[in-house]
Amino acid sequence: MKITSAKVFVGGPNKNYVTLKIMTSEGIYGVGDATLNNRETLPAHYLEEYLIPCLVGMDPRNSEDIWQYFYRGAYFRRGPIAMAAFGAIDMALWDIKGKIAGLPVYQLLGGKSRDGAMLYAHASGNDLEDLMDSIAYYREQGYQAVRVQCGIPGMPKGGGYAVADKGDTQNYITNFTGNGPKIETWNTDKYMRYMPDALGEIRDRFGWDMKLLHDVHHRLLPREAAQFAKEVEQHRLYWLEDPTPAEDQDALAFIRQHSTTPLAIGEVFNSIYDCNKLIQSNLIDFIRVSATYAGGITSLKRIVDLAGLHNVQTGFHGAPSHSPISMAAQAHINAWAPNFGIQEYLVLGTTECDALFPSEHKAQKGFFYVSDAPGLGVDFDEQEAGRYEFKRGYHPVARLEDGTVWNY
Ligand SMILES: [Mg+2]
């Protein structure tokens, strides 16, 4: 069995999904997701110009060797662009492997450890009342876990920290103003004064049964994050996400010394080496990596096993930048992983998205039910793909009130 060709498609409904399709000599094909949000064409070029020419002629069943060939075989390793490209290849190879075996990918990993995987939704509001309505909406939909973000009095509405858009579509394509990305203003003092009590009011309104998550979006300094984590301890968060920028791993140790609030980090990590110290030193409670940015199922499984050894649970990234292909790859790992925690889930299910990526995977009442179809259980409709083209988009850029650039 040989890989005969591979194609990359960029585009989608309000998203620049980067989809890889690998064809084989037996007529079986596999699909993978290389969508690197806001820099989508880069993994696409990496695949087309460097990886696909090497891939043609390889045996698609040797997914481990192919992963090692691309990872170790490159002098300059890691980084989100390369790992998203490897990730897409790896997902497609697992898809092919499952189709050859006639088994869903979760069976190749060790079978199911649970029927449904718990999801958390994103509730957001321009102010606290608005946020309460959003939380109530997701609770009515059956979600047991909700991430809550709300506008802070005295700060401009909306933004990456508290997305104003109900339904949270995060259509970054619209964030380009003609002079670069939109600018968001941030004020740490106002946030620190307001948010801990707001979390308390949410707890009072919705009770202790709801799993309450909050994302700081890298906005605090280590001392501020430690103070914040300590102050919100009484509200018993399910997790506090990205309290400080991910590259300063010592900051997590400092926060840990002052609080037992569970910490979740890692959505921008792209290798096991980014996670290693945090997991082994018990500095986090949830690892937030994704199948795309962390190099596919092969490397994600290794990270999950390392995390399991140290009682760290999974909480994979599930922003709308992930196509239904990588969400399916993660769903198979979620079905299997003994240390599964929760999965971030933003409703992808528009008619256009379902038409582009047909599948039998189901999200129902706050749980994700993985399809039993062979492989990843998600297809890619090339004819539908013809309706879309690449449109440049950006994340906003954050600045403090005096104009200083801050962490987005
Ligand atoms: Mg986040």
Boltz pocket constraint, residues with backbone or C-beta under 6 A from the ligand:
constraints:
  - pocket:
      binder: B
      contacts: [[A, 215], [A, 217], [A, 241], [A, 242], [A, 267]]
      max_distance: 6.0
